[in-house]
């Protein structure tokens, strides 16, 4: 069979491995972690069974970065097993250039971090192989029961197929959600950052400079939001996907939804009280795509009214410059995520004049025409009346330059998922936001999931450039993730994603999301009715009444 890579091709013998094909194609394999063939990821040790083109995956690729992190997580877990036999380890969210882990029931010290780093260095220097084997589901469940991993047992009991690929390294078997590198020597670049009172951050290789690990970015406010989420997990009694199944089986999911929504509402109410106490007049609300900014803004307005204020809501989208005025990128595209798409001088001037008691004409932007409408909306603030401004650039310092900082309250909204598949397999926040956007785009814009998947990498690049660098400027942060949302999103997204064929360029991402959703239960239409009309989730699945009158 003929295997191609770029403009080269080679005839591969039956049973040839991926790495042998790459060498036959004279591909420089330094930094190559796996390959993609159509909609499949092949590990370097896999046998190629069909002809066609293969594309090397490196740290420059999203899938390559996931493979590197996944393999490094195995190394960390093996090191923990050697250093602290029997200790539970939970790997959770992305944090400051790496991934956060902690040891329930044991506070990790700086000495623990040093010991872990040293042991991980030994393991990676030994270049131990990751040996993939197919197990029957029953045998895998029996193994993890004996190994003292009840979280994995509960997850595998709900796996929809009777077989599973487990990996062995250094005498330890584990299950990971996707492809791995061939051996530990592929992940020798890493860092271990001690986070006092919390746990550790395992830092992966820097995609821009793979010979060094990523620099740890200290984001204390970001971590505080996760601390709040951990408390919510304890209150709700949910940490992993099987916990959702348990609640459904025990007919407790309705009560779970109500408590989850009440926790959200209390968080928004607390922010409203802070705003009133400080006498803030300009409330800037920012966050990445599909974080729930619009509904959060509407619900915040309700709580401010409860406290005696009459807030006005403005969208930064109405300050977009006319499309024909926007600068063109070298590739001919227009970066719609950039700050320069906003008429910043006009926004600043309007806020200053409103604070001075003047009347201004708030512009209205038409996305249909790509231009500002001829007629705006006149606005004059009453004494003490706050204005809520929602938009992705709300926390950018350029936006508020020249405005009295003492009257500004900045809020960062993000959907920081804190539920795992199991202790060792986390669910990425970006994947949940992508599901939210797929559902919303399909529900309200008739956009097929393939189009949403196609634009997502550009959206993510814009967030990393224009949004996340400013999140620590926030006075308040709110986590809009709901512990019950994945079954609800799956109800709308699953069939859409399953319909994407293997030859589609976005099949790989769609398949990854489908595999994740497979671990969550189907829910009935009757249970969907339990999602309240002011829920953040209604912004994506429909039925939100936050902006309806009468």
N, C-alpha and C positions, 0 to 999 in steps of 0.2 A: 504494500500500500504506500501511497505517496503522502508524505507529511510536508507541509509548507510552513515557513515562518518568514514574514516579510516577502522579499523577492527571491528567497532561496527555497529549495525543495530537496528532499532526500527520500530514497526508497527504504522504508523500514521493514525489517523482517518481523514475522509473527512473534509475539512475545517480547518485543523491544520495549524498554522502559522510556519514560519521558526524558530522563536525563541523557540516555544514549542517543535519542533522537536530536536533542538540542546540540550535543557534541557533534553528531553527524552533520548538522546544519551549520556548524562552525559558529554557533552562538556563544558569546561570552556569558558564561553562567554565573559570574560573580554578581551577587545580589539577587539572583533569581530564586524565588521562594516556591513557586508552583507555576502552572500554565493554565490558560483558559482555552478550551476548545469548544466553540459554539457557546451553548448555555451551561457548560460544565466546567468545574475546576478540577484539574488533575494534579495530584501530588507528583513530585519528581520521581518517586519510586513506583508510581502506577504504571501498568502496562497499557500502551495505546492500542485500542481495539478497533478503531476506525480511522480512515484517512481524512485529511482535511487540514485546515490551518490551525496552528497553535500560536498563542500569544503569551510571552513570558510575563509573569506577575512579579512586581518588585514593591518596594516601599513607596514608590510613586503612585501605586494603584490602591484604591480603597480596599479591594479584596486582599491585596498583598499585605497591607497594614494589619488587617484582621488576622491573617494567618500568622504573622509575626507575633502579635500580642497573644493569640491563642496558645502558641507553642511556648512562649515565655511564661504564661500562666502555669502550664504543666511543670516547667522547671521550678517555679516558685513553690508549687504544691509539693513536689518531690523533696525540695529542700526543707520545707516545714515538716514533712513526715519524718525526715531523718533527724531534725533538731528537736521536734516536739511531738513525738509519737502519740497518736490518738487525739490531737488537738483539732477542734473544728476550725475551719478557715472559710470565710465568706469573701468572695470577690464580687464587687458591686459596680460602682459607677466610674465614668471617666473623671479624672481630676488632674488639673495642672500639668499636662504633658504625659500622663500615665493613667493607670487604673488603680482604684482604691481597694484595699483589702484589710480585713481585721479578723481578730480571733475572739469570738464571743466567749465571755467568761475570763478572759485574760488580757490585761493591758500590755501592749508591746512597748518595750523600752528601746532606747538608742542602742544598747548592747545587743538586743534582739535583732535590730535592723542590721547591725554590723555582721552578726553571725549569719544572718540570712544571705546577705550580699556575698560573703566569703563562700558559703556552701553552694550558692547558685553559680559562682565563678568556677568552682571545682566541677560541677555537673556539666557546664557548657564546655569547659576545657577538655573534659573526657570524651566529648563528641558521642554521647550515648545515642543509639538509634531509637526512634519512635516506631515501634512495631505495631502495625495495624492488623487486627484480626476480626473476623466476623464471629459473633457469638449469638446463640439463641437468646431471645429476650428472657426466658425463664432462667437460664444459666447466669445471665448478667444480673438479674434481680437477686438471685441467690448469693452471688459474689458480693454485691454491695450491702446486702443484709448482714453477711458475716463480717464485712469490713467496717461496719458501723456508720454507714452513710444513708440514713433513712430518707433524707431529702431526695437522693437519686433514686431510691427504690420507689418512692411515691410517684416520681416523674415517669419512670420507665413503665410503671403499671398502666400508664395512660398513653403509651406510645402506640400508634396505630398500625405498626408493622411488626412481624414476629422476629425480626433479626436486627442486630445493631453492630456497628463497628466500634470496638474498643481499642484504645492505644495502651501499649505497655512501654515503660521506660524506667530503668533502674529498679525493676521489681515491682513497680506500682502500675496498676491498671486504672484507667479513667475514661470517661466519655466526654468528648468535646464537640461542640456544635459547629462542625465544619472541618475543612482541610488543615493539615499540619505540615511542617517542614520535615525533611527526612531524619534529622538528628539534632541534638542539642547544640552542636557546634555552629549551627546556622543563626543562633540567637545569642551570641556572645556579647553583643553590645546592649547594655541595659543599666539602669540605675535603681537604687533603693532609697527612698526618701522617708525618713521617720516623721510622722505627724503626731506630736504629743497629745495624748488623751483620746486619740481616734484610732490610729493604726498605721498603715504604710501605704505609700504610693510606689508601684512598680513602674518605672519609666522605660518606655520602649526606645528603640533606635530612632534618631531624628531623620525623617524622610529627606530633609534638605542636606543633611550631612550624616550619612549612615554609619560613619566611623565613630560617632559620638552619640550618647543617649540624649533624649530630649531634655531640655532645661525644665526644671520644675517651676511652675508658675503659681505663686502663692495667691490664692483667692479665698480669703477667710470668710467673706460674706456668702460666697458660693457654698462653702463647706457648712456654714450655719444653716442654710436651707436644707441640706441633706440631713443635718442633725434633727431638724424639725420633722423631716420625712421619716426618719428612723423612729421617732416617737409615735408618729401616726401608724407606722407598721405595728408597733407594740400595742397600740390602742385597738387597732383593727384585727390583730392576730393573723396578719397575712405577710409572708415574706417571699414565697415561691409560688409558681403556677399551680401546683397541686392543691394549695390552700383554697384557691378559687373553686376548684372541683368540690372540695370538701364542703364549702359553704353552700354550694348548689345542692349537693346530695342531702345536706341537713336542713334544706329549705330556710336558710338564713341569709341568702343573697340580698333579698329586699332590705332587710335591716342593715346589712353591710353597706349597701348603696347609700342609705339615708345617713348613716354615721359619717361615711366618707365625704358626702356633700356638706354635712354640718361642719366638719373640720375645715373644709375649703371656705365656707361662708364666714367662719370665725376669723380665719386668717385675713380675709378682706376687711372685715369689720375692725380688726385691730389696726390695720393700716389707716382706715378712715379716721379712727380716733387720734392717731398720731398726727395726721394732717391737720385736724381741727385744733389740737393742742399747740401745734407750732404756728398756726395761722398761715399756712402755705396758700399761695394764690395760683401758682402755675404748677400743675401736676403733669410731669412728663412720664409717659408710660411706654416702655420699649421692650422688645424681646424678639427672638428669632421667628421664622415662619412657623405657623401652626402651633404657636405656644398658647393661643387663647387670649391675645391682647384685647380684642374687641369686646368679648363678653366680660372679661375682667374689668375693663373700663366702665361698662354699663352697670355691673354689679357694685363697683366702687361708688358710682354716682348715686345708687339707691341708698347705700349706707351713709353717704354724706348728707342726703336728704333727711334720713332718720335723725341725724345730729343737728338738724336745723339749717343746713346750707342748701343752696339751689345751684349746683354746678352746671357749667356749660361744657359740652363735649365738642372737640375739634379733632379732625383727622389730618395728620401730616400729609396724607396722600393728596389733599386738596391744594397743597403748596407745590405740587410737581410743576416743573417747568414744561413748556410745550415741547413735545417730542422732537420737533425739527431743530430745537435749540441745543439738544444734548450732544456732547462730544462723542465721536465715533472711536471705538477701540481699534488697535492695529489690524485685527482680523475682520473689521467691518461691522462688528456688533456694537450694541449700546449696552453699557453696564447699568441696568435699571436698579441695582442694589446700592449704587454709589451715592454718597452724600450730595454730589453736585447735581443730582437729578432734582433736588429740592431747591426752591428759591429761598435760600437761607436768609439773605438780607431782608426780604419782605417779611418773613416770619418773625425775625427779631424785632423789626420795627413795629409790627402789629402787636406783639406782646408788650413792648414798652409803652405803646400808646394806650392799650387796654388798661394797664396798671395805672396810668396817669388819668384814667377816667374818660378817655376820648372814645369816639365811635369809629370803628374800622369796618371795612368791607371784607369779610372772610371769603377768599376765592372758592370756587367750586370747579373741580377738575373732571373732565369726561374721559374715561378710559376708552370709550368707543371712538372718539375723534383724536385722542392723544393731545388734546389742547384744553386750556382753561376756558370755562364758559364766560360769555360776555357779562353776565350778571352774577355778582356775588351775594353774600348774605350779610346785612349790617349787624354789628354786634357792639354793645356797650355793657360793660360790667357794672353791677351795683356794688356799693361798698362791701368789701369782704367776700364778694362772690368769687369762687375759684373756677378756673378753666382747666379741663382735663384734655391733654393733648396726647393722642395715641399714634404711634408710628415707630418703625424700626430704628430710626436715628435719634430717638428721644434722648438718649444718654450721651450722644456725641457732644463734646465740649464746644465745638464750633457752633452748634445750633443755639446754645444759650449764652454765647459770649455777649457781654454788654447788658444782660438782664440781671437785675438785683438777685444775687444767689440766695439771699436770706428768705426769699418768698417762693423758692423753687423746691419741690419735693420730687425726687426721681424714683421711679419704680421699675424694677426689672422683672419681667414675666418670663418664666421658662417652664417647660414640661420635663422635669427631672425624674425619670422613671426610677423607682426604687424597689420594684419587684423583680425577682430573678426567675429563671427556669428552675435552677437548683442552686446550691451554695457556690458551685464553681462556674456556672454558665449564666452570665448576666444578660440582660436585655438592654440594648443601647437606646438611649434617649432619642437619638437621631432616627432610629428605625420606627419608634412610636410616632414621632412627629411626621415622618414620611407617610405612615398609615393614615394619620389624621388628614393629611393633605390629599392623599389619593381619594379618600371617602368624600371630603368636601368638594374637591374639584369635580368628581363624578356626579355628586348630588345636585350641585348648584350651578355648575358651568358646563355640564355635559362633556367634560374632558375625560377621555379614556385614560386608564392608568398608565399606558405606555408613554403618553405625553408628559404626565406628571413625573414619571421616572426619568424621562429624558432631561427635564429641566432641573431636577434635584441637585446634581453636582454643581451647577452654576449657583443655585440658591445657597448651597453649603459654603462655597468659596466666598460669596458675598458676606455671609454671616461671620466667617472667620476674620474677614478684613474690616467690616464696618460695625459689627454689633458686639461680639464677645469681648474685644479688647476694652470696651467701656463699661462692662457690667458691674465692676467693683465700685463705680461711681454712684451706684444706686443707694438711696437712703433706706429703701425697703425692697425686699425680694419676695416673690411669691411663686411657689411651685404649683403649677396647674395640673400636674399628672394625677390621674385618678387610678386607684388600685384596681378598679373593676373595668377599666375602659377597653382593655385588649379583647375580651370576649365580645363587647359591643362593636368595636371597630371591625373585628373579624366577621361579624354577622353581615356587614356591608361590603367588606373588601375581599373576603376569601374567594368567592366565585369569580370576581373580576381578575384577581391575580392568577387563579388556576387556569383561566382562559388564555393567558399569554403563552404562545407556542414556544418550543425550545429554540427555534431559529430566530426568534426576536432578540435584538441586542440587549434588551433589558430583562431577559428571562432569568438570568443569574440572581439579580436582586429580587425579582418577584418570587422565585423559588425559595430564597432565604426567608422572606417574610411569611410565605406559606408554611414552611417548616416550623417557624416560631409559633404561628397561630394554631398549628396542629396540637400543641400542648395545652390549649385552653378550651374550655367546654363550649358547646353550642348553647345559645340561650334562646328562650322563646320570645315571641312578639309580646306576650303578656309581661315578661320581665323588662323588656325595653320600655314599656310604659312607665316603669318605676323611675326612669331617668327624668329628673324634674325639668320644667321648661326653661329655667334659668341656669341649668348646669353648663359648665364649660364644654361638655361633650356635645351639647345641642348645637354649638357653633359649627360642628363638623358633620353630624348625622342628620340634622334638621330638627325642626320643632322648637327652635329658640324663640322666645317671646320678649327678649330684653329690649328690642327696639320697636315693638308693636304698641300702638295706642288704642284706647277704646275698650 
